[in-house]
Structures are given as C-alpha cells and as structure tokens.
C-alpha cells in the first residue's frame, strides 16, 4: 500500500514542543508518577480502526514532553503503523526480531525521536513479515525484561497491540501490567472492547482503563450517539479520557507529527494530554457527569440500539 497522501502534503513546520499548560492541571507543571518503573502498559481495542495506534503515539509523545522516558513498541508483526504516526518510518532499519535473532543489540533497534529525546520507538518486525514461530508469545516479555535491565530504563513501555485477539494479541499483552482500552461509542466497538477486557482480566491484568475516542457532543445531545458515561457504565471500567472527533487528527497523522505537539493545541490533543496525566498518576476521570447533566432527560441505553 502506497502512502501517497503524505507526498501531496506540504512539508511539516519545524518541530515545536510547546510546554504543557500548567493552567489545565490546577497550576501544576508535572504529574506525580505513581508506582515503580518501568510501567508496562498495553494499548488495545479488539476492533481495528478505533484510534488505538493514534492514542499510543500521542500518549508516548505526551510522556516524553513531561520528561518521562518512554519506549513505544509497535507489536503488529506484519502491519505496523506506529512509525508513520511518529514520523520515523525512514529510520527503522532494525527490529526486535533482529535483536532476538542475535543480529543486533537492543539499543541499536531503538529509534530515538528527533524532537522528543525521551521518546524511542521499537518495532517488532519489518513490514509484511511474520515473526518466527520459534519466538513464541514471550517475545515482548523478553524485550521488556531487557529494557528493565538497561543502564537507563524508561519510565514507561507502551505496547501498541494489533487488532483482534489472536496470537499477536497474546504476544502484546504478555508483559503488560496495565492496559488502556480504546473504543468508540458504537455497539460494534463496545462488544469487542468488552470481550478484550475479559481476556485481559483472565491474563491477570486488573488495572484497565478506557479511552472513549471520536465522541461528537452534537450527536450525544441529539441522542444519536452514546455518551462516555453510557460507555463507562456498560464496560464497568474506570475512564481515562474522552477524545472528541477532531479533523486535525487526520492532518497530524499524514504529517507524522503527534497531535499533542500542535501549537495552538486542538481539542483532541488536549484530551490526550489530560489522559496522559491520569495515566501517570493512576487516576481516573470523574468529570464525565457534567456531560450527563447537559443531556435531555431521556437517556439512550445500550439495548435501545436493538429496539429494546
């Protein structure tokens, strides 16, 4: 698949990393890191196309802006995209598969972001290639252990999980201690998210939070879209963030610049930055009740979409 849209766009402006606005966080300039490091977090969804990789890229970039070293791992063995969203596609020459095969060291496979020096990318394998079966489901567990033993271990290891619940999913969640479950407020994505949440819990991952992506307040008020509160009630999980629909997401993706680096910030970028603060502090979102107060008295539930 060719990526012609990028060639048709003007070159991105010089990388700028505006500091996070302390006014958005009660006057604080940085969140308080909770728990021992490195923290291994898998970003998953079950259903493809809900914004999981975009979320991973922006969480990693936000962590780096907060001076919290992060390694973003693209765990999709054959269809990686995280390098594109970070603008690093032309710099990935070695992968985790090369490290495990003994062809290079781990530090040689890590690609450091030019503008965000605390952000590094590690791809599981080269595009359109399959991970050797001999590596098994413990592949990323070995990688995470090696990063823990590094001279300068990262504060966070973010694993971008492939879509589905097959072998790639099992490999991606194996080393994780926490999970960010990305979903959109539609019934197909929610059914997959509920299934994935159950699989994560069966694997021993109890710290699971959700990000509701592509929310349109106009449709929520018109009762044509479920609210974030509806989603939270159905999945029964803490809410990490609510990201509104934002046309700037497409522009930033095609330019390979994380949305949180936009200056001035966009609504989706602000939401992802705030979600990063909650992730760092192991906090959850409670302001979702404000949205419910603004809605009409009649509330659309999950089963109403099926005529119930």
Secondary structure, DSSP 8 states (H G I E B T S, - for coil): ---HHHHHS------------GGGGTT-SS----SSSSEEEEEE-SSTTSSHHHHHHHHHHHHHHTT--EEEEE--SSS--HHHHTT-TTT----HHHHHTTSS-HHHH-EE-SS-TTEEEEESS-TT----GGGGGGHHHHHHHHHHTSTT--SEEEEE--SSSSHHHHHHHTT-SEEEEEEESSHHHHHHHHHHHHHHHHTT--EEEEEEEEE-HHHHHTTSS--HHHHHHHHT-EEEEEEE--THHHHHHHHT--GGG-SS--HHHHHHHHHHHHHHHT----THHHHHHTS-SS---SGGGGT-
